[in-house]
Amino acid sequence: MNDTSCAVCDRTSETHTCVACQSRIRGLLSALPEQYCFLAMSRQREQGGGGDGRSSTRLHAPLPGREDTLNLMGPWARQSVTDAEDQVGPVPVLAVLESWCQVVTEERGLTPVRVHVSSMTDRLLRHLPWIVGQAWIADFELELRELMKAVKAITRTEPRRVPLPVLCPSCEMLTLVREDHSGWAAECVQCSSVKLDERDYQALVRKAYEAVSTPMEA
């Protein structure tokens, strides 16, 4: 059996696309329907105007939601357009899925699928064993990855880890963080036993403040 390079990541692989990349692509497709729902729930405009930094005072009626979200959920051109009409920002979710579904449908002689996120991701998942063996698999993976990156930048469903400006009480290093959905106000990335609730963390903050605010002895 001859080893080759994965068409997506260039790592040694016995198949055209390695198992790790196949799993990642399957995960991206499986997560898209749920992420699309989160995207729909993120349409409300943020306070202080649009997401483009411009003033919320306009001479025309405002868009019914965040522009970046509407762009990803909105319509797209199905034919060639002029430069002035080109799509602005990331390509909409349905456009990416429909374009790849058309490729699969035409090359495999299938009946066209309904233009719906769940229907299209289901088709792509069903034919993924065939897709990962195609010459264009790297482009397919890249478009899915960039699409998911744009969507998650809005839905913010990935836990964020925020560094905290207080020393860990155990290792005395600046290794305390606060991570979304962890249930802790602070925890150390080095000391697995250091997990502080809000009361303990605030006590640690007060102790640190007192230490730097106390006058040094002559």
Secondary structure, 3 states (H helix, E strand, C coil): CCCEECCCCCCEECCCCCHHHHHHHHHHHHHHHHHHHHHHCCCCCCCCCCCCCCCCCCCCCCCCCCHHHHHHHCCCCCCCCCHHHCCCCCCCHHHHHHHHHHHHHHHHCCCCCCCCHHHHHHHHHHCHHHHCCCCCHHHHHHHHHHHHHHHHHHHCCCCCEEECCCCCCCCCCCCEEEECCCCCCEEECCCCCCEECHHHHHHHHHHHHHHHHCCCCC
